[in-house]
Amino acid sequence: METITSTQNPLIKQIQKLDKNRERRKQNLIPVEGLRECRLAVDGGFNIEKVLYCSKYIAETELKSELNLSSTTQCIDVAPQIFDTLVYRKGIANCLALINPIDYSFSDIDTAKNLLLLIIDSVEKPGNLGAMLRTCDAAGVDAIIVCDPQTDVYNPNCIRASLGATFTKKVIVTNAESCIEWLKNNSINTFVTYLESAQNYTLEDFTKPTAIVVGSEAYGIKDIWLNSGFKNIIIPQFGKVDSMNVANSAGIVIYEVIRQRNLSRD
């Protein structure tokens, strides 16, 4: 195949449209940049349709080896001046893959396990969502449920912030009503992080199947969660700023769950 040398190439125009969520949905494609991120997508069972690369930066044989690509995956060489317009990390061994998303559902969660779930409600910033996915990967969280999101799980900024953890965990996108119903039907102990709660998060028992709920950056926890009958918990704060970054809050509580479960095995 010849090297793509023009921004007028139909494939380049197609990729440029994928910065919009509606276009990603329409094409059923997500652009994923980076050898590490693409390798994690392959390992996670995601299908790669095409991989763009620049032979000035990396050889096709090395690319295929790095990503463990199937023989049917199309690799397309792109001139450096064109390739660098498509990627965030320029002038290095890199790639840009077009990947089909996976739509996970509640049926993909193994409820026979002693689950640890993170519920992310109405998250707005892709960087925060990506950071939480990265923490969930590190902590071994079983699944992430994103309710009523204000940003796309497959937003390129989310994927970049997650370092590819978007592809290592089951991420279910739904609405709060359906999520609450599923949690109750499956007897998942659910804890809602709430600034006005009086119950310190360290005083709860997280050794049983557990879901942690965090709210949006701007509005916090919605009333539907506060009126659901779940337990509310608070992370004590001693400064003058009365809020904490949502990704940090999620990480603090998740690792308290891990701490308690490790102690319970001793």
N, C-alpha and C positions, 0 to 999 in steps of 0.2 A: 504493500500500500504506500502511496506517495505521502510525503510529509505535508501536513496542513500549514499553509503559510499566509492565509488571509483571514481577517476577522469576518469576512463576508461568507465564509464557509457555513453551510446550513447547520452542521453539528455545533459549531462555535456559537451561532445565534441561538440554537436550542438550549445550550448550557447557560448562556447569559440570562435566559428567561427564568432559570431555576432559582434565582434569588428570591422569588415570590412564592409564598406558601401555596397559593391557589394554583400556580403553574406546576409546582412539585406534585400536588394532588392530581392535577389533570394528566400529567405525563407518567404518574406513578414512578417517579425517579427522584433520587436525592443525590446531589453532588457531594462526594466525600473526598477531602484532600488529605494526603499524607500516607506514607507507607505503613506506619503503625496503625492508624485508624482503619485503613482498608484491610489490613491483615486481621484485625479484630472483627471486622464485619464478615470476612470470609469464615473465620473460626466460629462466628456466631450463627452461621447458617444463612446469611444474607446472600442473595444472588447479585453478582456483578455483571452488568450487561456489557460495559465497555470501560477501558482504562486508557486515559490520555497520559502521555508522558513526553518528555523532551530528551531525545537521544544525546543531546549535548551534556545532559546532567546524569543520565542513567541509561544503561543498555537494556534492550528489551529482554534479553535472557536473564539479566540480574533482576529486573522487575518481576518477571514471572516466578522466579525462584523465591524472591522476598515475600511475595503474596500467596505463593502456592496456588496459582491460578490453574483452572482447568484448561485443557487444550482448545476449548470452544470459545473462551473469553477473548474478545477482540481488543488488541492493544494498538493504539493509534499514536503515531509520532507527530508532535506538534512543534513547529519552529519556536525557538526561545522567546522571541518578541511577542508571540501570540500566547504561548503557554503562561508567561509571567503575568499576563492580564487576567488570567483565570484563577490564579492561586494567591493565597495570602503569603506563603513562604516562597520567596523567589530565588532563583539562581542556585538551587541545591538539588540533590537527588530527591525527587518528589514525584507524585502522581496525583491524578484527579480521576476518581472512579464514578461511574453512574450506576447507582445501586437501587434495587427494588426494595421499598420498605416492607417491614413485617407488621401486620396489625394483630397484636396479641389481644387476648380476651381473658376474662376471669377463669375460663375453663383451662387455661394454660398454667394456672397456679396449683401446685400440689398441696391440697389442704390437709393431707395426712402428716405433713412435716410440722415441726415446731417453728412456725413461720415468724419471720421478721419482715415487715412490710413498711415502706415509706409512702404515705399519701401526701401528694403535693397539690394543693387546691389553688386554682386561679393564679398560678405563677405568671409573671409578666416578662421577666428579663431572661433571655436565653443563657446569659453567662451564669446566673444563679442556678438555673435548671441544670446546666452542664456540670457545675460544681457539685451539686447534690448527687447526680448520677455517678460522678467520680468517687464520691465518698461511699455511696452504696456499693460500688464495685470493691473498694478497699475493705469494707466491713463485711462483705458476704451477704448483703441483704438479698432476700429471695426474689422480690419483685418490687417494682415501683408503680404506683397508680397515680396518674396525673388527671385531676378532675377539672373540667371547665377551663382548660389552659388558655391563656392570653398570648402565648407564643407557641411555636411549633417544636415538638420534640426533635424533629429532623432539621431544624434551623442550622445552617452551617456554623453559626457562632456557638450554638449549644454543643454541637459535635466537637468543635475545637476546644471549648472549655472543659468538656468531659474527657479529653484525650482519647476518645474512642470508646469510653465506657457506655455510650449510647447503645452499643452493639453487644455488650457483655451481659446485660441483664434484661429480663422481660419487662418492658415498659407498656403499661396498659393505659389507654386514653379513654376516658368516659366522663360521666357527669356525677355530681355529688350525690344525687338521689339514688342512682344505681349502685354507687360505691357503698353508701351507708347500708342499703338493703343487703348487699352481698356480705358485708362485714358482720351484720347481725345474724344472717342466716347461717354463717359458718362459725359463729361464736368466737370471733377474733377479739381479743382484749384490745380496745382502741383508746388511745390517749391523745388528746387534743392540746397542742401547745397554745397557751392563752395567757396574755400578759396580765390579766386580772385574776387569774386563778390563785388560790391560796396554798395549793398543794405542790410542794417541792418535788421535782421530777425524780430525785434520788430516793424518795420514800416509797415509790411504787414498786410493785413486783412485775418485772419484765421477763421472767423466766418461762412464761407460758406463751402461746401464740400471740404475737403483738403487732399492732399497727400504730405508727406514729404519724400524726396529722400536723402539717405545717401550712400556713396560709400565705396569702399574697404579700408582696413587699409593701404595697401601698395601703391595703385595707385590712390586713391581718386575717383572722379567722371569721368566716361568714356565720351568720346566725343559724343556718341549717345544721352546722356541726355542733354549735353550742346547745341546740335544742334536741340533739339526737339521743341524749341519755348516756353519752360516753363520758369518761373521766377527763377533766381538764387539769393540765399540769403547767408549772411555770419554771423557767430557768432563773434563779435569783440574779439580780443585777444590782451593782453598787455604785454605778457612775451617775452622771447627770443626764446622759442620753438614755431615754426609756425604751429603746428598742435595739434589737440585735439583727445582723444580717441573717436572712432566712436560711442560707446554706450553712452558716456557722451553727445556728440553732439546731438544725437537723443533725449535723454531725455530732454535736454534744450529746444529744439524747440517744442517738443510735449507738454510740460507743458506751453509754451507760448500760444499754441492753446487753452489749457484748461482754462488758465487765461482769454484770450479774450472772450471765449464763456461764461464763468461765469459772466463776466462784462456785456456782451450784454443782459443778462437776468434780470439785475437789473432795 
